[in-house]
Amino acid sequence: MEIEVKDNSAQHRFETTIEGQTAFIDYKLRPGVMTVLHTEVPKVLEGRGIAGTITKYVLDYIATNNLQLVPICPYMRSYLKNHPEYHYLVKKEDIKTI
């Protein structure tokens, strides 16, 4: 399944809509830093890898835009534990959270 992720900057979230349901990652952006606050996938869409796809998109976005990451979201922290290739994005003082 192809998932199109968009940055909805007006609502401060990356999102995708599938079957009329929206999955998203909320963020806060300040100069040079993106804080990932929350990941949400509707129950009817769970188990399809949607959260992982959006998370990878967000991490690649952070890398491409030379931002640092503050991972508040538990899902994001869990993802990072399994994907150490993205650890370099985490703001130095926040690396202990993963």
Steps between C-alpha positions, in 0.01 A plus 500: 500500500636839397469761776519869420613709797450876502618773733190679627693795639180686595421223751867420578480139391603256232201301383360246261138417426406142419145376454371832631702469823794725588816381672746764615805607696473828692807719525624833624754684286742764617817619325717196432298260718192284450334356810287195420211497745254226408427229244145386437355236268125429506417150630357391165839569336723339762731215406579625150834668573355847459657646816839367393464645152406844631779486758762417236368785286531743792854384583604537136340847495697596812823374341437674167426829673800479734284508811561343838239271654349506846300174525227550762262249333530146641450347154782712356732399787413134444563532126838659567600211728457268203657736245832627634584642158286800600661561841719773353188714458414500871598814683801408713336562839198291397685189385445346845125487430540224242 
